Amino acid sequence: MGRFALIIANSKYEDKKLAELPSTLQDAEDLERVLKNPDLGNFKVETIINQESSAILKAVENFTAECPSDDLLFIQFSTHGLKDNDGELYFAAANTLTDRLVSSAIPASTIH
């Protein structure tokens, strides 16, 4: 059984309504260090920083599609969480527009 982690962090956004989150980069680096440590997590880790939604969705799909079902998968988002008018949760990407979540953000349901 393998142990794999995908860490996704966004600190900068095109939409000025979304505040920058500089601490997300340090959070991602710290988590990667812990997860990779053979005495703690012993995960194989991929980290994605400040990418657009299409790149993140592709990375998530590749990450989940290429792992056998008995592997342990861990996905971490360090970014803004946004809800649409129906209360559906989205994770912000570098290109997320707060008034166009469907086409520019990552639906939490996709990760589920």
Rosetta constraint file for C-alpha pairs under 8 A:
AtomPair CA 1 CA 70 HARMONIC 5.95 0.50
AtomPair CA 1 CA 71 HARMONIC 4.97 0.50
AtomPair CA 1 CA 72 HARMONIC 7.21 0.50
AtomPair CA 2 CA 43 HARMONIC 7.78 0.50
AtomPair CA 2 CA 70 HARMONIC 7.79 0.50
AtomPair CA 2 CA 71 HARMONIC 4.79 0.50
AtomPair CA 2 CA 72 HARMONIC 6.17 0.50
AtomPair CA 3 CA 42 HARMONIC 7.03 0.50
AtomPair CA 3 CA 43 HARMONIC 4.78 0.50
AtomPair CA 3 CA 44 HARMONIC 6.27 0.50
AtomPair CA 3 CA 71 HARMONIC 5.98 0.50
AtomPair CA 3 CA 72 HARMONIC 4.83 0.50
AtomPair CA 3 CA 73 HARMONIC 6.20 0.50
AtomPair CA 4 CA 43 HARMONIC 5.12 0.50
AtomPair CA 4 CA 44 HARMONIC 4.83 0.50
AtomPair CA 4 CA 45 HARMONIC 5.93 0.50
AtomPair CA 4 CA 71 HARMONIC 7.50 0.50
AtomPair CA 4 CA 72 HARMONIC 6.24 0.50
AtomPair CA 4 CA 73 HARMONIC 5.06 0.50
AtomPair CA 4 CA 74 HARMONIC 6.27 0.50
AtomPair CA 5 CA 35 HARMONIC 7.74 0.50
AtomPair CA 5 CA 43 HARMONIC 6.28 0.50
AtomPair CA 5 CA 44 HARMONIC 6.17 0.50
AtomPair CA 5 CA 45 HARMONIC 4.71 0.50
AtomPair CA 5 CA 46 HARMONIC 6.29 0.50
AtomPair CA 5 CA 73 HARMONIC 5.81 0.50
AtomPair CA 5 CA 74 HARMONIC 4.54 0.50
AtomPair CA 5 CA 75 HARMONIC 5.74 0.50
AtomPair CA 5 CA 76 HARMONIC 7.78 0.50
AtomPair CA 6 CA 45 HARMONIC 5.92 0.50
AtomPair CA 6 CA 46 HARMONIC 4.96 0.50
AtomPair CA 6 CA 47 HARMONIC 5.83 0.50
AtomPair CA 6 CA 48 HARMONIC 7.66 0.50
AtomPair CA 6 CA 60 HARMONIC 7.73 0.50
AtomPair CA 6 CA 63 HARMONIC 7.41 0.50
AtomPair CA 6 CA 73 HARMONIC 7.98 0.50
AtomPair CA 6 CA 74 HARMONIC 6.26 0.50
AtomPair CA 6 CA 75 HARMONIC 4.81 0.50
AtomPair CA 6 CA 76 HARMONIC 6.36 0.50
AtomPair CA 7 CA 28 HARMONIC 6.46 0.50
AtomPair CA 7 CA 32 HARMONIC 7.48 0.50
AtomPair CA 7 CA 45 HARMONIC 7.39 0.50
AtomPair CA 7 CA 46 HARMONIC 6.25 0.50
AtomPair CA 7 CA 47 HARMONIC 4.62 0.50
AtomPair CA 7 CA 48 HARMONIC 6.16 0.50
AtomPair CA 7 CA 75 HARMONIC 5.88 0.50
AtomPair CA 7 CA 76 HARMONIC 4.81 0.50
AtomPair CA 7 CA 77 HARMONIC 6.28 0.50
AtomPair CA 7 CA 78 HARMONIC 7.89 0.50
AtomPair CA 8 CA 28 HARMONIC 7.44 0.50
AtomPair CA 8 CA 47 HARMONIC 5.93 0.50
AtomPair CA 8 CA 48 HARMONIC 4.84 0.50
AtomPair CA 8 CA 49 HARMONIC 6.11 0.50
AtomPair CA 8 CA 56 HARMONIC 7.71 0.50
AtomPair CA 8 CA 75 HARMONIC 7.66 0.50
AtomPair CA 8 CA 76 HARMONIC 5.98 0.50
AtomPair CA 8 CA 77 HARMONIC 4.87 0.50
AtomPair CA 8 CA 78 HARMONIC 6.17 0.50
AtomPair CA 8 CA 79 HARMONIC 8.00 0.50
AtomPair CA 9 CA 24 HARMONIC 5.83 0.50
AtomPair CA 9 CA 25 HARMONIC 6.31 0.50
AtomPair CA 9 CA 28 HARMONIC 6.37 0.50
AtomPair CA 9 CA 47 HARMONIC 7.81 0.50
AtomPair CA 9 CA 48 HARMONIC 6.31 0.50
AtomPair CA 9 CA 49 HARMONIC 5.02 0.50
AtomPair CA 9 CA 50 HARMONIC 6.28 0.50
AtomPair CA 9 CA 77 HARMONIC 5.90 0.50
AtomPair CA 9 CA 78 HARMONIC 4.61 0.50
AtomPair CA 9 CA 79 HARMONIC 5.85 0.50
AtomPair CA 10 CA 21 HARMONIC 7.31 0.50
AtomPair CA 10 CA 24 HARMONIC 6.57 0.50
AtomPair CA 10 CA 25 HARMONIC 7.35 0.50
AtomPair CA 10 CA 49 HARMONIC 5.75 0.50
AtomPair CA 10 CA 50 HARMONIC 4.41 0.50
AtomPair CA 10 CA 51 HARMONIC 7.10 0.50
AtomPair CA 10 CA 78 HARMONIC 6.47 0.50
AtomPair CA 10 CA 79 HARMONIC 5.24 0.50
AtomPair CA 10 CA 92 HARMONIC 7.57 0.50
AtomPair CA 10 CA 93 HARMONIC 6.27 0.50
AtomPair CA 10 CA 94 HARMONIC 6.36 0.50
AtomPair CA 11 CA 20 HARMONIC 5.31 0.50
AtomPair CA 11 CA 21 HARMONIC 4.39 0.50
AtomPair CA 11 CA 22 HARMONIC 5.21 0.50
AtomPair CA 11 CA 23 HARMONIC 7.46 0.50
AtomPair CA 11 CA 24 HARMONIC 5.92 0.50
AtomPair CA 11 CA 25 HARMONIC 6.75 0.50
AtomPair CA 11 CA 50 HARMONIC 6.35 0.50
AtomPair CA 11 CA 79 HARMONIC 6.82 0.50
AtomPair CA 11 CA 94 HARMONIC 7.84 0.50
AtomPair CA 12 CA 19 HARMONIC 7.70 0.50
AtomPair CA 12 CA 20 HARMONIC 5.03 0.50
AtomPair CA 12 CA 21 HARMONIC 6.71 0.50
AtomPair CA 12 CA 22 HARMONIC 7.76 0.50
AtomPair CA 12 CA 50 HARMONIC 6.53 0.50
AtomPair CA 12 CA 94 HARMONIC 6.03 0.50
AtomPair CA 13 CA 18 HARMONIC 6.38 0.50
AtomPair CA 13 CA 19 HARMONIC 7.56 0.50
AtomPair CA 13 CA 20 HARMONIC 6.73 0.50
AtomPair CA 13 CA 93 HARMONIC 7.07 0.50
AtomPair CA 13 CA 94 HARMONIC 4.51 0.50
AtomPair CA 13 CA 95 HARMONIC 6.14 0.50
AtomPair CA 13 CA 96 HARMONIC 6.93 0.50
AtomPair CA 14 CA 94 HARMONIC 6.16 0.50
AtomPair CA 14 CA 95 HARMONIC 5.48 0.50
AtomPair CA 14 CA 96 HARMONIC 6.97 0.50
AtomPair CA 14 CA 97 HARMONIC 7.48 0.50
AtomPair CA 15 CA 95 HARMONIC 7.22 0.50
AtomPair CA 15 CA 96 HARMONIC 6.61 0.50
AtomPair CA 15 CA 97 HARMONIC 5.49 0.50
AtomPair CA 15 CA 98 HARMONIC 7.06 0.50
AtomPair CA 17 CA 98 HARMONIC 7.31 0.50
AtomPair CA 18 CA 80 HARMONIC 7.75 0.50
AtomPair CA 18 CA 98 HARMONIC 7.84 0.50
AtomPair CA 21 CA 79 HARMONIC 7.32 0.50
AtomPair CA 22 CA 26 HARMONIC 7.67 0.50
AtomPair CA 23 CA 27 HARMONIC 6.15 0.50
AtomPair CA 24 CA 28 HARMONIC 6.11 0.50
AtomPair CA 24 CA 78 HARMONIC 5.59 0.50
AtomPair CA 24 CA 79 HARMONIC 6.87 0.50
AtomPair CA 25 CA 29 HARMONIC 6.27 0.50
AtomPair CA 25 CA 49 HARMONIC 7.46 0.50
AtomPair CA 26 CA 30 HARMONIC 6.04 0.50
AtomPair CA 27 CA 31 HARMONIC 6.07 0.50
AtomPair CA 27 CA 78 HARMONIC 7.58 0.50
AtomPair CA 28 CA 32 HARMONIC 6.01 0.50
AtomPair CA 28 CA 47 HARMONIC 7.47 0.50
AtomPair CA 28 CA 78 HARMONIC 7.32 0.50
AtomPair CA 29 CA 33 HARMONIC 6.27 0.50
AtomPair CA 30 CA 34 HARMONIC 6.42 0.50
AtomPair CA 31 CA 35 HARMONIC 6.05 0.50
AtomPair CA 32 CA 36 HARMONIC 5.98 0.50
AtomPair CA 32 CA 45 HARMONIC 6.55 0.50
AtomPair CA 32 CA 47 HARMONIC 7.60 0.50
AtomPair CA 33 CA 37 HARMONIC 6.20 0.50
AtomPair CA 34 CA 40 HARMONIC 6.43 0.50
AtomPair CA 34 CA 41 HARMONIC 6.41 0.50
AtomPair CA 35 CA 40 HARMONIC 6.59 0.50
AtomPair CA 35 CA 41 HARMONIC 4.35 0.50
AtomPair CA 35 CA 42 HARMONIC 5.91 0.50
AtomPair CA 35 CA 43 HARMONIC 5.37 0.50
AtomPair CA 35 CA 44 HARMONIC 7.80 0.50
AtomPair CA 35 CA 45 HARMONIC 7.26 0.50
AtomPair CA 36 CA 40 HARMONIC 7.66 0.50
AtomPair CA 36 CA 41 HARMONIC 5.93 0.50
AtomPair CA 36 CA 42 HARMONIC 4.97 0.50
AtomPair CA 36 CA 43 HARMONIC 5.00 0.50
AtomPair CA 36 CA 44 HARMONIC 6.26 0.50
AtomPair CA 36 CA 45 HARMONIC 6.57 0.50
AtomPair CA 37 CA 41 HARMONIC 5.70 0.50
AtomPair CA 37 CA 42 HARMONIC 5.31 0.50
AtomPair CA 37 CA 43 HARMONIC 7.54 0.50
AtomPair CA 38 CA 42 HARMONIC 4.08 0.50
AtomPair CA 38 CA 43 HARMONIC 7.63 0.50
AtomPair CA 48 CA 56 HARMONIC 7.58 0.50
AtomPair CA 50 CA 93 HARMONIC 6.94 0.50
AtomPair CA 50 CA 94 HARMONIC 5.46 0.50
AtomPair CA 51 CA 55 HARMONIC 6.23 0.50
AtomPair CA 51 CA 56 HARMONIC 6.48 0.50
AtomPair CA 51 CA 93 HARMONIC 6.25 0.50
AtomPair CA 51 CA 94 HARMONIC 5.44 0.50
AtomPair CA 51 CA 95 HARMONIC 7.77 0.50
AtomPair CA 52 CA 56 HARMONIC 6.43 0.50
AtomPair CA 52 CA 93 HARMONIC 5.26 0.50
AtomPair CA 52 CA 94 HARMONIC 4.91 0.50
AtomPair CA 52 CA 95 HARMONIC 5.18 0.50
AtomPair CA 52 CA 96 HARMONIC 7.58 0.50
AtomPair CA 52 CA 104 HARMONIC 7.88 0.50
AtomPair CA 53 CA 57 HARMONIC 6.04 0.50
AtomPair CA 53 CA 92 HARMONIC 7.81 0.50
AtomPair CA 53 CA 93 HARMONIC 5.21 0.50
AtomPair CA 53 CA 94 HARMONIC 7.12 0.50
AtomPair CA 53 CA 95 HARMONIC 6.66 0.50
AtomPair CA 53 CA 96 HARMONIC 7.23 0.50
AtomPair CA 53 CA 104 HARMONIC 5.86 0.50
AtomPair CA 53 CA 105 HARMONIC 5.57 0.50
AtomPair CA 53 CA 106 HARMONIC 6.18 0.50
AtomPair CA 54 CA 58 HARMONIC 6.16 0.50
AtomPair CA 55 CA 59 HARMONIC 6.15 0.50
AtomPair CA 56 CA 60 HARMONIC 6.14 0.50
AtomPair CA 56 CA 93 HARMONIC 7.80 0.50
AtomPair CA 56 CA 106 HARMONIC 7.81 0.50
AtomPair CA 57 CA 61 HARMONIC 6.12 0.50
AtomPair CA 57 CA 106 HARMONIC 6.99 0.50
AtomPair CA 58 CA 62 HARMONIC 6.09 0.50
AtomPair CA 59 CA 63 HARMONIC 5.91 0.50
AtomPair CA 60 CA 64 HARMONIC 6.20 0.50
AtomPair CA 60 CA 111 HARMONIC 7.77 0.50
AtomPair CA 61 CA 65 HARMONIC 5.88 0.50
AtomPair CA 62 CA 66 HARMONIC 6.00 0.50
AtomPair CA 63 CA 67 HARMONIC 6.87 0.50
AtomPair CA 64 CA 73 HARMONIC 7.74 0.50
AtomPair CA 67 CA 71 HARMONIC 6.37 0.50
AtomPair CA 77 CA 91 HARMONIC 7.53 0.50
AtomPair CA 79 CA 91 HARMONIC 6.60 0.50
AtomPair CA 79 CA 92 HARMONIC 6.03 0.50
AtomPair CA 79 CA 93 HARMONIC 7.56 0.50
AtomPair CA 80 CA 91 HARMONIC 5.99 0.50
AtomPair CA 80 CA 92 HARMONIC 5.30 0.50
AtomPair CA 81 CA 89 HARMONIC 6.66 0.50
AtomPair CA 81 CA 90 HARMONIC 5.71 0.50
AtomPair CA 81 CA 91 HARMONIC 4.80 0.50
AtomPair CA 81 CA 92 HARMONIC 6.21 0.50
AtomPair CA 82 CA 89 HARMONIC 5.66 0.50
AtomPair CA 82 CA 90 HARMONIC 5.11 0.50
AtomPair CA 82 CA 91 HARMONIC 6.28 0.50
AtomPair CA 82 CA 92 HARMONIC 7.01 0.50
AtomPair CA 82 CA 98 HARMONIC 7.83 0.50
AtomPair CA 83 CA 87 HARMONIC 5.18 0.50
AtomPair CA 83 CA 88 HARMONIC 5.19 0.50
AtomPair CA 83 CA 89 HARMONIC 4.52 0.50
AtomPair CA 83 CA 90 HARMONIC 6.03 0.50
AtomPair CA 84 CA 88 HARMONIC 5.44 0.50
AtomPair CA 84 CA 89 HARMONIC 6.79 0.50
AtomPair CA 84 CA 90 HARMONIC 7.76 0.50
AtomPair CA 84 CA 101 HARMONIC 7.11 0.50
AtomPair CA 88 CA 107 HARMONIC 7.74 0.50
AtomPair CA 88 CA 108 HARMONIC 7.80 0.50
AtomPair CA 89 CA 107 HARMONIC 6.28 0.50
AtomPair CA 89 CA 108 HARMONIC 5.55 0.50
AtomPair CA 89 CA 109 HARMONIC 7.75 0.50
AtomPair CA 90 CA 101 HARMONIC 7.13 0.50
AtomPair CA 90 CA 105 HARMONIC 5.99 0.50
AtomPair CA 90 CA 106 HARMONIC 5.25 0.50
AtomPair CA 90 CA 107 HARMONIC 4.40 0.50
AtomPair CA 90 CA 108 HARMONIC 5.24 0.50
AtomPair CA 91 CA 105 HARMONIC 5.84 0.50
AtomPair CA 91 CA 106 HARMONIC 4.97 0.50
AtomPair CA 91 CA 107 HARMONIC 6.40 0.50
AtomPair CA 91 CA 108 HARMONIC 6.63 0.50
AtomPair CA 92 CA 96 HARMONIC 5.55 0.50
AtomPair CA 92 CA 104 HARMONIC 7.90 0.50
AtomPair CA 92 CA 105 HARMONIC 5.16 0.50
AtomPair CA 92 CA 106 HARMONIC 6.50 0.50
AtomPair CA 93 CA 104 HARMONIC 7.26 0.50
AtomPair CA 93 CA 105 HARMONIC 5.74 0.50
AtomPair CA 93 CA 106 HARMONIC 7.18 0.50
AtomPair CA 95 CA 104 HARMONIC 6.16 0.50
AtomPair CA 95 CA 105 HARMONIC 7.66 0.50
AtomPair CA 96 CA 100 HARMONIC 7.38 0.50
AtomPair CA 96 CA 101 HARMONIC 6.62 0.50
AtomPair CA 96 CA 104 HARMONIC 4.55 0.50
AtomPair CA 96 CA 105 HARMONIC 5.19 0.50
AtomPair CA 97 CA 101 HARMONIC 6.18 0.50
AtomPair CA 97 CA 104 HARMONIC 6.11 0.50
AtomPair CA 97 CA 105 HARMONIC 7.60 0.50
AtomPair CA 100 CA 104 HARMONIC 6.12 0.50
AtomPair CA 100 CA 105 HARMONIC 7.93 0.50
AtomPair CA 101 CA 105 HARMONIC 5.02 0.50
AtomPair CA 101 CA 106 HARMONIC 7.85 0.50
AtomPair CA 102 CA 106 HARMONIC 7.82 0.50
AtomPair CA 102 CA 107 HARMONIC 7.51 0.50
AtomPair CA 106 CA 110 HARMONIC 7.33 0.50
AtomPair CA 107 CA 111 HARMONIC 7.20 0.50
AtomPair CA 108 CA 112 HARMONIC 6.32 0.50
